[in-house]
């Protein structure tokens, strides 16, 4: 984060990283399509898009685009006892999803 965005922890603040999966989607896919389909989804980086949207992306964006990640990283930046905090979500490849 520091190298890409010049983001640094503030003095006294703490950070906690968590890894989560979309368990509802996992259960649905495993029941409907089988565990092998779920494993394939975890390892596959394939862009799913109708032809009309593919031509709107340049080559670099197209190579990064995916239709769905079944998991994500989240970093919580907080000060103990303070209600204000920042949650930063990351795609598995390390790119920022949202905050």
Residue, then its C-alpha position, 0 to 999 in steps of 0.5 A: x500500500x505504501x509503494x502504490x498509494x503512499x498510504x501509511x498507518x497513522x501513529x497509534x492505529x492498528x491493522x488487522x487482515x482477514x481472509x474471507x470466502x463467499x460461503x453461500x456461493x460455495x455451498x450452492x456451486x458445490x451442491x449444484x455443480x460439484x466440488x470440482x467446479x468450485x475448485x476450478x473457480x478458485x484457480x481460474x482467472x477467466x474474463x466473462x463478458x458479453x461481446x458488447x463489453x469486451x470491445x470497450x476495454x483496452x488490452x490491459x483492463x481485459x487481462x485484469x478483468x474477472x467476472x467474480x472472485x469467490x474470496x477476498x482480503x480485507x485490512x481493517x485500519x483502526x484506533x482502539x476505542x474509536x468508532x471511526x475506522x477504514x476497511x480496505x478490500x483487496x482482490x486476490x492478486x493484491x489490487x484494491x477492490x474498494x474501501 
